[in-house]
């Protein structure tokens, strides 16, 4: 199927939000082919919560967060997506108040020019601002600004349309089965040089491959480069409560119960959490566990102002790729074949990190400096490249 088409310069493997963001970034100046084994956003992207919390996720790298935040604001202005920017809160129990206040002070002082947009709000202030919440069990909450949410599938498809408009080819229902590498020696170094991609529809010749296939990336690259990722399962439920009204609830997370939440529509709350590593991702359920549904039904009513039981109106689960430190790998590893770029292990932060991944991959190909530090994403930070590491959820890993 590829013989009648010009050979691409770059093949991007994976049609989730990361692959689409990368294709969009590269398409204006290169012949790009994006390969997706199913349909666009059919994997982890389509089952993500759509939260954008880059500011609290990268407090020591404010330029990374600023790059993503500015992209979503700018892209929202084009009407390609509907980005809702609202604060995130982390309720604080009495035994954690001193630690939380110290953390806020540190982030204000260390978060770059002027510090991060973060403060500590007493419980009564939180309840006045967001009347759906009831924080009688808490002394207050840490509030982060510069956070928000969006529809992940809409974002991925908007990026895909932009990529195609700029000249990229997007082929769905094509399964990449391997990266083709010419052996080491002249022109390629010890690990060889990328020369193409093998698929279930034939071979594609190219000089650069971007492996952005989520948890499948490790198997795809096994003959050429070990990477420390493993599949894990994340869950979401949709909660309905009389306490919820438009604008009555922020985004937020509860580290103890290991849940996060955001508004969805006028009277629903999307609640996610209780992630766990899986050994057989292909057969893992795409519905939330009954234990998680019961956990949400127990925890969430204590957080809401209305005393009525909440109603779970929908649920789902998806498979993502974890790394040992919860941060992704976006790199052109020197240990791998020349022409190979890895963009995987987003550990639940793929949607929000997509603009960063697109820019960084472009800079790696152009051999230019990105507008933020690439250090947190380099593969070399891991001495052990095994997939046998303890899974850590985002709430535990920071």
Protein Blocks (a to p, Z undefined) as FASTA:
>chain_A
ZZmpccdfbdcedjbfklmmmmmmmmmmoccddddfbbghklmmmmcghiacfkmmmmml
mmlmmmmmmmmmmmmmnomaccddddddddddfklmmmmmmmmmmmmmmnoghiaadddd
dfklmmmmmmmbccklbgbdcddehiadddfklmmmmmmmmmmmnopacdehiacfbdcd
ddehehkajnopafbdcdfkbccddfbdcdfehjmlmmmmmmmoccdddddddddddddd
fkbcghiaccdddfknopadddehjkbccdeejiacdfblmlpcfbdcfklmmmmmmmmm
mmpmblbdcddfbdcdddddddfkopacddddfkbcehiacdehknoplmmmmmmmmmmm
mmmmnopacfbdfklmpfklpmblcfbdcdddfklnZZ
